[in-house]
Each structure stands twice: as C-alpha cells, then as structure tokens.
C-alpha cells in the first residue's frame, strides 16, 4: 500500500490594514498527512553571479481528505525541512473519478546558492 508523508503548508492571511490602507499579513502553518512526494528536475545555476546555485523542482500529490483551498503564493515545507514555492494555483482533479486517494498535483520550485 502506498503511504504518504506529512508536509507543512505555509500560507498567509490578511489580518488587517496598516494606517496607509495596505494589508497586514499573518503567516499560517497547516500540516497535511498522506502527501505523496515525487522527485523532480535539478539543474546547476548558469548565472555568473551565482556559480554554485542550483534549481530544484518537486511535485507533490495532495490527498482527497485535505479540505481544498487555494495554494497560490504558499510555500510547502517537506519532511527534510526544505521549503519550496508553489507554482501557480493548482486545482483538484474533476470529473467524478476517484481511482486513488490523491486528487491534487502541486508543482514546487526552489533555488539555492
């Protein structure tokens, strides 16, 4: 049987406005169990200003049991402690098919160095 791992979604919610009318954001953390983590592409940086840099892409698959909400602008912390940026605003699979326990594919990206 396939079992997922626990990840942490790091998001933000608007908690008010500053005196100039700009939003004030509060960071939130949400743990999700049963997430499948798929390795992705890795590349060495090519910029002369960052010769030791790397780019890493990963993909995770969220379980149907997770109550969906937008992940736009969120980060995901994987079990190894590395935080990745969510690419875009992924939506759950639709169409009534339920062949697996997972229904949302989320692409992640990180650059280091």
C-alpha positions as CSV (number, residue, x, y, z in Angstrom):
1,X,0.0,0.0,0.0
2,X,1.2,3.5,-0.8
3,X,1.6,5.8,2.2
4,X,2.3,9.5,2.0
5,X,4.3,11.8,4.2
6,X,3.5,14.8,6.3
7,X,4.2,18.3,4.8
8,X,3.5,21.8,6.1
9,X,1.7,24.4,4.0
10,X,3.0,27.9,4.9
11,X,0.5,30.4,3.8
12,X,-0.7,33.9,4.8
13,X,-4.0,35.5,5.7
14,X,-4.8,39.2,5.8
15,X,-5.1,40.2,9.4
16,X,-5.9,43.9,9.0
17,X,-4.7,47.1,7.3
18,X,-1.9,49.4,8.2
19,X,-2.5,53.2,8.6
20,X,-1.8,53.7,4.9
21,X,-4.5,51.2,3.9
22,X,-2.1,48.4,2.9
23,X,-2.8,44.8,4.0
24,X,-1.1,43.3,7.0
25,X,-0.3,39.6,6.5
26,X,0.0,36.9,9.2
27,X,1.8,33.7,8.3
28,X,-0.1,30.4,8.9
29,X,1.1,26.8,9.0
30,X,-1.0,23.8,8.2
31,X,0.2,20.2,8.5
32,X,-1.1,17.7,6.0
33,X,-0.7,13.9,6.3
34,X,-0.7,11.4,3.5
35,X,1.0,13.5,0.8
36,X,3.0,11.8,-2.0
37,X,6.3,13.4,-2.8
38,X,7.8,13.0,-6.2
39,X,11.3,13.9,-7.1
40,X,11.7,16.3,-10.0
41,X,14.3,18.1,-12.0
42,X,17.5,19.5,-10.7
43,X,19.9,21.9,-12.5
44,X,23.1,23.7,-11.8
45,X,22.8,27.5,-11.9
46,X,24.3,29.1,-15.0
47,X,24.4,32.7,-13.9
48,X,27.9,34.1,-13.4
49,X,26.8,35.9,-10.2
50,X,25.7,32.5,-8.7
51,X,28.1,29.8,-9.9
52,X,27.2,27.5,-7.0
53,X,23.5,27.9,-7.4
54,X,21.0,25.1,-8.1
55,X,17.4,24.9,-9.1
56,X,15.2,22.2,-7.8
57,X,11.6,21.2,-8.8
58,X,9.4,18.7,-7.0
59,X,5.9,17.6,-7.3
60,X,3.5,16.6,-4.5
61,X,0.1,14.9,-4.7
62,X,-2.4,16.0,-2.0
63,X,-4.9,13.6,-0.5
64,X,-8.6,13.9,-1.2
65,X,-9.1,14.1,2.6
66,X,-7.4,17.5,2.6
67,X,-10.1,20.3,2.5
68,X,-9.1,22.1,-0.6
69,X,-8.2,25.8,-0.5
70,X,-6.1,27.9,-2.8
71,X,-2.3,27.4,-2.5
72,X,-1.4,30.5,-4.6
73,X,1.5,32.3,-3.0
74,X,2.1,29.5,-0.5
75,X,5.3,27.6,0.4
76,X,5.5,23.9,1.2
77,X,7.9,22.5,3.8
78,X,8.8,18.9,3.1
79,X,9.9,16.4,5.8
80,X,13.6,17.2,5.2
81,X,12.9,20.8,6.3
82,X,13.4,22.4,2.8
83,X,10.7,24.9,1.8
84,X,9.5,25.1,-1.8
85,X,7.4,27.7,-3.5
86,X,4.1,26.6,-5.0
87,X,3.9,27.3,-8.8
88,X,0.6,28.8,-9.9
89,X,-2.7,28.0,-8.3
90,X,-3.3,24.2,-8.7
91,X,-6.9,22.9,-8.8
92,X,-8.1,19.4,-7.8
93,X,-8.9,16.8,-10.4
94,X,-12.5,16.9,-11.6
95,X,-14.8,14.5,-13.4
96,X,-16.1,12.3,-10.6
97,X,-13.3,9.7,-11.0
98,X,-11.8,8.5,-7.7
99,X,-9.2,5.8,-8.6
100,X,-6.7,6.9,-5.9
101,X,-6.6,8.7,-2.6
102,X,-4.9,11.7,-4.2
103,X,-6.6,14.4,-6.3
104,X,-4.4,17.5,-6.5
105,X,-1.0,17.7,-8.1
106,X,1.1,20.6,-6.9
107,X,4.3,21.7,-8.6
108,X,7.1,23.2,-6.4
109,X,10.2,25.1,-7.1
110,X,13.3,26.3,-5.1
111,X,16.6,27.9,-6.0
112,X,19.6,27.9,-3.7
113,X,23.1,29.2,-3.7
